[in-house]
């Protein structure tokens, strides 16, 4: 249950998190966006910056979400959401798409997560609950195949438990693959020394952030 203190905590919205991720994607990058929260990044890419968006169901050159009423459900991403195709975009076989992922041809993947450990282990496909439906999709291939793995997620679970933990209690997607985490409270880097805070939401105190994080936090710089 959300407490009064939690409900009044300053937070970035999902769109603001997506915008923050988009600002970090460099010119010329080939990027895969995982299902769920990461798909919002495509709507916030800086104008004029050439970025090739990849989808594991066989698309390269995706654009932002279509306007209401202009959806084409023959043109969808891996999460079955309608997308657009930019000039020069292409379609290809699912097997070719996975060969791109496994062959190290993606610069960045942006994934959601249930948990991330302090050393960058990623758990995002199964909670381990007996009644949960596992949904790994291409997450394992992306997490180890992309040159850089970024995570977008809420900082805590709905019950207030930290999602950044010392050790993942859920089944791992990949070990030591996450480089940066974007949450509704902060941007954090996984470094050899530990988890470093790059940025936190305006008005959020250090103690409040640390209390909601399952590992000791380091100050940027």
C-alpha positions in Angstrom: 0.0 0.0 0.0 1.3 3.5 -0.9 1.9 5.6 2.2 1.2 9.4 2.4 5.0 10.0 2.4 5.4 7.9 -0.7 2.5 9.6 -2.6 4.0 13.1 -1.9 7.6 12.1 -2.9 8.8 14.1 -5.9 9.0 11.8 -9.0 9.7 11.9 -12.7 6.7 10.8 -14.8 7.1 7.9 -17.2 7.4 10.4 -20.1 10.1 12.3 -18.3 12.1 9.2 -17.7 11.7 8.3 -21.4 12.9 11.8 -22.3 15.9 11.5 -20.1 16.9 8.2 -21.6 16.4 9.6 -25.1 18.8 12.5 -24.4 21.6 9.9 -23.7 21.3 8.1 -27.0 24.0 9.3 -29.3 23.9 10.2 -33.0 24.1 7.1 -35.2 23.2 4.5 -32.6 21.3 1.4 -33.4 18.9 0.9 -30.5 16.4 -1.8 -29.4 13.6 -0.8 -27.0 12.2 -3.5 -24.8 8.4 -3.9 -24.3 6.6 -1.8 -21.7 8.1 1.4 -20.4 11.1 1.5 -22.8 8.8 1.9 -25.8 8.1 5.5 -24.7 11.7 6.4 -25.6 10.9 6.4 -29.3 8.5 9.4 -28.8 11.3 11.5 -27.2 14.3 11.2 -29.5 15.8 14.6 -30.2 14.8 16.0 -33.6 17.6 16.0 -36.1 19.5 13.2 -34.3 19.8 10.1 -36.6 19.1 7.0 -34.5 18.1 3.7 -35.9 15.4 1.9 -33.8 15.4 -1.9 -34.0 12.6 -4.3 -33.0 13.3 -8.0 -32.5 10.2 -9.0 -34.6 12.1 -7.7 -37.6 12.1 -4.0 -38.1 15.0 -1.4 -38.4 14.1 2.2 -38.7 11.0 2.5 -36.5 9.6 6.0 -35.9 7.4 7.3 -33.0 4.0 5.9 -32.2 1.3 6.8 -34.9 -1.3 9.4 -34.3 -4.7 8.2 -33.0 -6.7 6.8 -35.9 -3.6 6.2 -38.0 -2.6 2.9 -36.5 -1.6 0.0 -38.9 -1.7 -3.3 -37.0 0.4 -4.9 -39.7 3.2 -2.6 -38.5 3.8 -3.4 -34.8 6.8 -3.7 -32.4 7.7 -6.7 -30.3 5.1 -5.7 -27.7 2.3 -5.7 -30.4 2.0 -1.9 -30.2 1.5 0.0 -33.5 4.5 1.9 -34.7 5.6 4.0 -37.7 8.4 3.4 -40.2 10.8 6.2 -41.1 12.1 6.7 -44.7 14.7 4.0 -45.4 13.3 1.7 -42.8 13.2 -2.1 -43.5 11.6 -5.4 -42.6 13.4 -8.7 -42.3 13.0 -12.2 -40.9 12.7 -12.8 -37.2 15.8 -15.1 -37.4 17.8 -12.3 -39.0 16.7 -9.9 -36.3 18.0 -12.3 -33.6 21.3 -12.7 -35.5 21.7 -8.9 -35.3 21.0 -9.0 -31.6 23.3 -12.0 -30.8 26.0 -10.8 -33.2 26.8 -7.6 -31.3 25.3 -5.3 -34.0 23.1 -3.3 -31.6 24.8 -0.3 -29.8 22.2 0.0 -27.0 19.2 -1.9 -25.7 16.8 -0.3 -23.2 15.0 -2.9 -21.0 12.5 -2.9 -18.1 13.4 -4.8 -15.0 12.0 -6.4 -11.9 15.4 -6.1 -10.1 18.9 -4.9 -10.8 21.8 -5.9 -8.5 24.6 -3.6 -7.4 26.9 -5.2 -9.9 24.5 -4.9 -12.8 22.8 -8.3 -12.8 19.4 -8.1 -14.5 16.2 -9.9 -13.6 13.4 -9.0 -15.9 11.6 -12.1 -17.2 10.1 -13.9 -14.3 9.3 -13.2 -10.7 9.6 -16.8 -9.7 6.1 -16.8 -8.3 4.3 -20.2 -8.9 1.4 -18.5 -10.8 3.5 -16.1 -12.8 3.8 -16.5 -16.6 7.5 -16.3 -17.7 8.0 -13.9 -20.6 11.6 -13.9 -21.6 11.1 -13.0 -25.3 14.4 -11.7 -26.6 15.6 -10.1 -23.3 18.5 -12.6 -22.7 19.8 -12.1 -26.3 19.5 -8.3 -26.0 21.1 -8.1 -22.5 24.2 -10.0 -23.6 24.3 -9.0 -27.3 24.0 -5.3 -27.2 27.1 -3.2 -26.6 25.4 -1.3 -23.8 22.3 -2.3 -21.7 20.2 0.5 -20.1 17.3 -0.2 -17.7 14.1 1.9 -17.2 11.9 1.0 -14.2 10.2 2.4 -11.1 12.7 2.7 -8.2 10.5 0.5 -5.9 7.8 -2.1 -6.2 4.2 -1.3 -5.6 4.7 -2.4 -2.0 7.7 -0.1 -1.5 10.5 -2.7 -1.8 13.7 -1.6 -3.6 14.2 -2.9 -7.1 18.0 -2.0 -6.9 19.3 -4.8 -4.6 22.5 -6.3 -3.4 21.5 -9.7 -4.9 18.6 -10.4 -7.2 16.1 -12.8 -5.7 14.4 -13.4 -9.1 15.8 -15.6 -11.9 18.5 -13.7 -13.8 18.2 -12.6 -17.4 21.9 -11.9 -17.6 24.8 -11.3 -15.2 26.7 -8.0 -14.9 25.1 -6.5 -18.1 23.5 -3.3 -16.9 25.4 0.0 -17.3 22.9 2.6 -16.3 19.5 2.7 -14.6 16.8 5.3 -15.1 14.0 5.3 -12.5 11.3 7.7 -11.4 13.7 9.0 -8.7 17.2 9.0 -10.1 19.7 8.1 -12.9 22.3 5.7 -11.6 25.5 4.2 -13.1 26.7 0.7 -12.3 30.5 1.2 -11.7 33.3 -1.1 -10.5 33.1 0.8 -7.2 29.3 0.4 -6.8 26.1 2.3 -7.8 26.8 5.9 -8.5 24.0 8.6 -8.5 24.3 10.7 -11.7 21.1 12.7 -11.2 18.1 12.7 -8.9 14.7 14.3 -9.1 14.5 17.9 -7.9 13.5 18.1 -4.3 14.4 14.5 -3.4 16.8 14.3 -0.5 19.8 12.0 -0.5 18.5 10.1 2.6 15.1 9.5 1.0 16.8 8.1 -2.1 19.2 5.9 -0.1 16.3 4.6 2.0 14.6 3.3 -1.1 17.7 1.7 -2.6 19.0 -1.7 -1.5 22.7 -0.9 -1.9 24.9 1.9 -0.7 24.9 4.8 -3.1 28.0 6.7 -4.3 28.1 10.4 -5.2 28.8 11.3 -8.8 32.3 12.7 -9.3 
